[in-house]
Amino acid sequence: MKKTLLTASLLLLSATLSFGQKALVEQAWSLAKKAEKPDFKAARNTIQEALAGESAEDVKAWYVAGNIEQRFFEKENEQAQFGMAVKEAEMDLALENGYKYYRKAVALDTLPNAKGKVKPKYIKNIQKDLLANSDGYINAGVRYFNAQEYMKAYEMWNIFIEIRDLPFMASMAKQMPADSIYAMLEYNAALAALNTGDRDLTLKALLRAKGNGYEQNNVYKFIVGQYEIAQDTANLVSILNEGNELFSNLDVVATRPDGTTFTQKENYYSIRLINLYIAANEYEKAVNFLNEVVANDPENPELWNVKGQLLEAQGDIDGAIDCFKKAIDMNPNFALAIGNIGRVYYNQGVGKDLELSEKITNTTEFNAAKEAEVLPLYRKALPYLEKAHQLDPNERDHMVALRTIYYNLNDAKNLKLIEMEMGF
């Protein structure tokens, strides 16, 4: 008898608790739906109390939780339309939390009932709300990005993108924003991820944006940068080849050191591929590829400069200098090519100096040989290195070479000046 009474008491208590939980859900919903003055703070507190109890697996509780956030966002957004002050940070948080609650509601709403059938009650309302919030997610991401809260910006834009791919949103495909909007948001999300410093997240976002056609060349360059940082040579070579295939005939605007601009073919990918071949001592492959690239864009000074460096690495000094001079003819202020000619003559002078010092022990004979064979090379290097230093005053290698030349030419005035620039 006692056992029967105890069981009955437990059943009564359970029913009371269940009724209390349902009452909390209804109360929360009622607080948020008040036409004049909805009490969102009380509604949120009440629904959280319900979710912390037996309503944790109640689909209506999660739907109400999401709908409270939805109503808050809509009320603030309506005020914004009339130029009234709004709580932007709270609006953004409401969008984020509402999305999470709605996702949980959908998961529960699509479970089969006792008869094994799926009969959702709230999905249509959730679909409508998520679509209506499209601009909200975009604007929230912009606010976070401008505030340099890059992870939050990524998360909001990612929600916008993610909604399109949710299975329960498939029936709303015709009402979704245009593909061009998604392409732009995928790019923006990738930029936000890039600014977080999270390399895995960045690469994931960039690869998602890679094929959508929006700012595609920039996306490929960002991907190249990520593979370079990770020293992932296999994927780097693959993306460089892909980028070169897509963009080698693209006309891009480049800027000279003097600020003037000119148009050239995109060579970002080809030059990096060539440098990789050179680093791997695959000179034949580098030369063949470079010749193809130069033939495609013969008026590009950067390509002639790279070809000069490649010929120099193979020991063809005359051919290298000819290439550097072609680059300078096309761009008279091309500091890198100008400096390369100076460096070639300078290195020849240093090499000859070492050679003579090892062969000639007599000081008088050595000085005579140096005057005849070393100093002319330094004098040939000097105007190029001075011009390169003028165009690129922060390049330390130019300063080191100039210091050596001024010393050997007994140019005390310029030696003092260059040493002052170097901090001596």
C-alpha positions in Angstrom: 0.0 0.0 0.0 2.8 2.4 0.9 4.5 1.5 -2.3 1.4 2.3 -4.3 0.9 5.6 -2.6 4.5 6.5 -3.1 4.4 5.7 -6.8 1.2 7.8 -7.2 2.8 10.6 -5.4 5.8 10.5 -7.8 3.6 10.5 -10.8 1.7 13.5 -9.5 4.9 15.4 -8.8 6.2 14.6 -12.3 3.0 15.9 -13.9 3.2 19.0 -11.8 6.8 19.7 -12.8 6.0 19.1 -16.5 3.0 21.4 -16.3 5.3 24.0 -14.6 7.8 23.8 -17.4 5.2 24.2 -20.1 3.8 27.2 -18.2 7.3 28.8 -18.2 7.5 28.4 -22.0 4.1 30.0 -22.5 4.9 32.7 -20.0 8.2 33.5 -21.9 6.4 33.7 -25.2 3.7 35.9 -23.8 6.2 38.3 -22.4 7.9 38.7 -25.8 4.7 39.0 -27.7 3.3 42.0 -25.8 2.2 44.5 -28.5 3.1 47.7 -26.6 5.9 46.9 -24.3 7.4 43.4 -24.7 9.6 42.5 -21.8 12.5 40.8 -23.5 14.7 40.6 -20.4 12.0 38.8 -18.5 11.2 36.6 -21.5 14.8 35.6 -21.9 15.2 34.8 -18.2 12.0 32.7 -18.2 12.8 30.7 -21.3 16.3 30.0 -20.0 14.8 28.7 -16.8 12.6 26.4 -18.8 15.5 25.2 -21.0 17.5 24.4 -17.9 14.8 22.0 -16.7 12.7 19.4 -18.4 12.1 21.5 -21.5 15.7 21.0 -22.6 14.3 18.5 -25.2 11.1 20.3 -25.9 10.9 21.6 -29.5 8.5 24.4 -28.6 10.8 25.7 -25.9 13.6 26.1 -28.4 11.4 27.6 -31.0 10.1 30.2 -28.4 13.7 30.9 -27.4 14.6 31.7 -31.0 11.4 33.6 -31.6 12.1 35.9 -28.5 15.4 36.9 -30.2 13.7 37.3 -33.5 11.1 39.6 -32.1 13.8 41.7 -30.3 15.7 42.0 -33.6 12.6 42.9 -35.6 11.5 45.6 -33.0 15.0 47.2 -33.0 15.2 47.0 -36.8 11.8 48.6 -37.2 13.0 51.5 -35.0 16.1 51.9 -37.2 13.9 52.3 -40.3 12.4 55.4 -38.7 15.8 56.8 -37.8 15.5 56.0 -34.1 18.4 55.0 -31.9 18.8 51.2 -31.7 20.9 48.8 -29.7 23.1 47.5 -32.5 25.3 45.2 -30.4 22.2 43.6 -28.8 20.6 43.2 -32.3 23.7 41.4 -33.5 23.7 39.1 -30.5 20.0 38.4 -30.9 20.6 37.3 -34.5 23.4 35.0 -33.4 21.5 33.4 -30.5 18.3 33.2 -32.4 20.0 31.2 -35.1 21.4 28.8 -32.6 18.0 28.3 -30.9 16.3 27.8 -34.2 18.8 25.2 -35.3 18.1 23.2 -32.1 14.4 23.6 -32.7 14.7 22.3 -36.2 16.7 19.3 -35.0 13.9 18.4 -32.6 11.1 19.3 -35.0 12.3 16.8 -37.6 12.5 13.8 -35.3 10.0 11.0 -36.1 7.0 10.7 -33.8 5.9 7.5 -32.1 4.5 6.3 -35.4 7.7 6.9 -37.2 6.5 9.9 -39.1 8.0 13.4 -39.3 5.4 16.1 -38.8 7.3 19.4 -38.1 5.3 22.3 -36.6 7.7 25.2 -36.6 10.0 24.8 -39.7 7.9 27.1 -42.0 8.1 30.0 -39.5 11.8 29.4 -38.9 12.4 29.4 -42.7 10.6 32.7 -43.0 12.5 34.3 -40.2 16.0 33.2 -41.3 15.4 34.5 -44.9 14.1 37.8 -43.5 17.3 38.2 -41.5 19.6 38.1 -44.5 20.5 41.8 -44.4 20.8 41.6 -40.6 23.6 39.0 -40.8 25.4 41.0 -43.5 25.2 44.3 -41.6 26.3 42.6 -38.3 29.4 41.3 -40.0 30.2 44.7 -41.4 29.9 46.3 -37.9 32.1 43.6 -36.4 34.7 43.9 -39.2 34.9 47.7 -38.8 35.3 47.2 -35.1 38.2 44.8 -35.8 36.3 41.9 -34.2 37.2 39.7 -37.1 36.2 36.4 -35.7 32.7 37.7 -34.9 32.5 39.2 -38.4 33.4 35.8 -39.9 30.8 34.0 -37.7 28.0 36.4 -38.8 28.8 36.2 -42.5 29.3 32.4 -42.1 25.8 32.1 -40.7 24.4 34.0 -43.8 26.3 31.5 -46.1 25.4 28.5 -44.0 21.7 29.1 -44.1 21.7 28.6 -47.9 23.1 25.0 -47.4 20.9 23.8 -44.6 18.8 20.9 -45.7 15.6 22.2 -44.3 16.1 25.5 -46.3 16.3 23.7 -49.6 12.6 24.4 -50.4 13.3 28.1 -50.1 16.0 28.2 -52.8 14.1 30.4 -55.1 13.7 33.0 -52.4 17.4 33.1 -51.4 19.6 36.1 -52.1 21.3 36.2 -55.5 24.4 34.1 -56.1 26.5 37.2 -56.5 25.7 38.2 -52.9 26.9 34.9 -51.6 30.0 35.2 -53.6 30.8 38.6 -52.1 30.0 37.3 -48.6 32.3 34.3 -49.1 35.1 36.7 -50.0 34.4 39.0 -47.1 34.3 36.0 -44.7 37.7 34.9 -46.0 39.1 38.4 -45.4 37.7 38.3 -41.9 39.3 34.9 -41.3 42.6 36.1 -42.7 42.6 38.9 -40.1 42.0 36.5 -37.3 45.4 34.9 -37.8 43.8 31.4 -37.7 45.5 29.7 -40.6 43.2 26.7 -40.7 40.1 28.8 -40.7 41.6 31.1 -43.3 42.5 28.4 -45.7 39.0 26.8 -45.3 37.3 30.1 -46.0 39.6 30.9 -49.0 39.1 27.5 -50.6 35.3 28.0 -50.2 35.5 31.3 -52.0 38.0 30.1 -54.6 35.6 29.1 -57.4 32.8 31.6 -57.0 34.2 34.2 -59.5 34.3 37.2 -57.0 37.7 38.8 -56.7 39.1 35.4 -57.8 42.6 36.6 -58.6 43.0 38.0 -55.0 41.6 34.8 -53.5 44.2 32.7 -55.3 46.9 35.0 -54.2 45.8 34.8 -50.6 45.8 31.0 -50.9 49.3 31.1 -52.3 50.3 33.1 -49.3 48.8 30.5 -46.9 50.6 27.6 -48.5 53.9 29.6 -48.5 53.5 30.2 -44.8 52.8 26.6 -44.2 55.7 25.6 -46.5 53.2 23.2 -48.2 55.2 22.9 -51.5 52.9 20.3 -53.1 49.7 22.4 -52.7 51.7 25.6 -53.4 52.8 24.3 -56.8 49.3 23.1 -57.6 47.6 26.4 -56.8 50.3 28.4 -58.6 49.8 26.3 -61.8 46.1 26.7 -61.4 46.4 30.5 -60.9 48.8 30.8 -63.9 46.4 28.9 -66.1 43.5 31.2 -65.1 45.1 34.6 -64.9 48.3 34.7 -67.1 46.4 36.6 -69.8 44.7 39.0 -67.4 45.7 42.6 -67.7 46.6 44.1 -64.4 47.8 47.6 -63.3 51.2 47.8 -61.8 52.9 50.7 -60.1 56.5 51.8 -60.6 58.6 53.2 -57.8 58.0 56.8 -59.0 54.3 56.3 -58.6 53.4 56.0 -62.3 51.2 53.1 -63.3 51.3 50.8 -66.3 49.4 47.7 -67.6 51.0 44.3 -67.8 50.0 40.7 -67.9 49.5 39.0 -64.5 52.8 37.3 -63.6 52.3 36.8 -59.9 52.0 33.0 -60.3 54.6 32.5 -63.1 57.4 34.3 -61.3 56.8 32.3 -58.1 56.8 29.1 -60.1 60.0 30.0 -61.7 61.6 30.9 -58.3 60.5 27.5 -57.0 62.2 25.8 -59.9 65.3 27.8 -59.4 65.3 27.0 -55.6 65.1 23.3 -56.6 68.0 23.7 -59.1 65.6 22.7 -61.9 67.1 25.3 -64.2 66.0 23.7 -67.5 62.4 23.6 -66.4 62.7 27.2 -65.1 64.2 28.4 -68.4 61.6 26.7 -70.6 58.7 28.0 -68.5 60.2 31.5 -68.3 60.6 31.6 -72.1 56.9 30.8 -72.5 56.0 33.5 -70.0 58.2 36.2 -71.7 56.8 35.3 -75.1 53.3 35.9 -73.7 54.2 39.3 -72.3 57.5 40.5 -73.9 57.1 44.1 -72.7 57.1 43.1 -69.0 60.3 44.4 -67.3 59.8 42.1 -64.3 60.0 39.1 -66.5 63.2 40.2 -68.1 64.7 40.9 -64.7 63.8 37.4 -63.6 65.3 35.9 -66.8 68.5 37.9 -66.0 68.6 36.4 -62.6 68.1 32.9 -64.0 70.9 33.4 -66.6 73.2 34.7 -63.9 72.5 31.7 -61.7 73.6 29.5 -64.7 76.8 31.5 -65.2 75.7 33.4 -68.3 76.7 36.9 -67.0 76.6 38.7 -70.4 73.2 37.3 -71.1 72.0 38.3 -67.6 73.2 41.9 -68.0 71.5 42.1 -71.4 68.2 41.0 -69.8 68.6 43.5 -66.9 69.2 46.3 -69.4 66.1 45.3 -71.4 64.1 45.6 -68.1 65.6 49.0 -67.5 64.8 50.2 -71.0 61.2 49.4 -70.3 61.2 50.9 -66.9 64.1 53.3 -66.3 63.4 53.4 -62.5 63.3 49.7 -62.0 65.4 49.6 -58.8 65.7 45.8 -58.7 67.0 45.5 -62.2 69.3 48.5 -61.8 70.7 47.1 -58.5 71.2 43.7 -60.2 73.5 45.1 -62.8 75.4 46.9 -60.1 75.6 43.7 -58.0 76.9 41.6 -60.9 79.8 44.1 -61.6 80.4 44.5 -57.8 80.6 40.7 -57.3 82.9 40.4 -60.2 85.2 43.0 -58.6 85.1 41.2 -55.2 85.8 37.9 -56.8 88.7 39.3 -58.8 90.1 41.0 -55.7 90.1 37.7 -53.8 91.7 35.9 -56.8 94.5 38.5 -57.0 95.2 38.5 -53.2 95.7 34.7 -53.4 98.0 34.8 -56.4 100.1 38.0 -55.7 102.0 38.5 -52.5 104.0 41.6 -53.6 102.1 44.7 -52.4 103.2 46.9 -55.3 102.3 44.2 -57.9 99.0 43.5 -56.1 98.0 47.2 -56.1 98.9 47.6 -59.8 96.8 44.5 -60.7 94.0 45.7 -58.5 94.0 49.1 -60.2 93.9 47.4 -63.6 91.4 44.6 -63.0 89.3 45.3 -59.8 88.7 49.0 -59.6 87.3 49.2 -63.2 84.6 46.7 -62.2 83.8 48.7 -59.0 83.6 51.9 -61.2 81.2 50.1 -63.6 79.0 48.9 -60.6 79.0 52.3 -58.9 76.4 54.3 -60.9 74.0 51.4 -60.9 74.2 50.9 -57.2 74.0 54.6 -56.5 70.8 54.8 -58.6 69.3 51.7 -57.0 70.1 53.2 -53.6 68.4 56.4 -54.5 65.3 54.6 -55.7 65.3 52.1 -52.8 67.2 53.7 -49.9 66.2 50.9 -47.4 67.9 48.1 -49.3 70.9 47.3 -47.1 72.8 45.2 -49.7 73.2 48.3 -51.8 74.6 50.2 -48.9 77.1 47.4 -48.1 78.3 47.3 -51.7 78.6 51.1 -51.9 80.6 51.2 -48.7 83.1 48.7 -50.1 83.4 50.6 -53.4 83.8 54.0 -51.8 86.5 52.6 -49.6 88.4 51.0 -52.4 88.1 54.1 -54.6 89.4 56.3 -51.7 86.1 58.4 -51.8 86.2 59.6 -48.2 83.3 61.9 -48.5 80.8 59.4 -49.8 82.2 56.7 -47.6 81.4 58.8 -44.5 77.9 59.6 -45.8 77.0 55.9 -46.5 78.4 54.9 -43.1 76.2 57.5 -41.4 73.1 56.0 -43.2 74.2 52.6 -42.1 74.4 53.7 -38.5 78.2 53.5 -38.2 
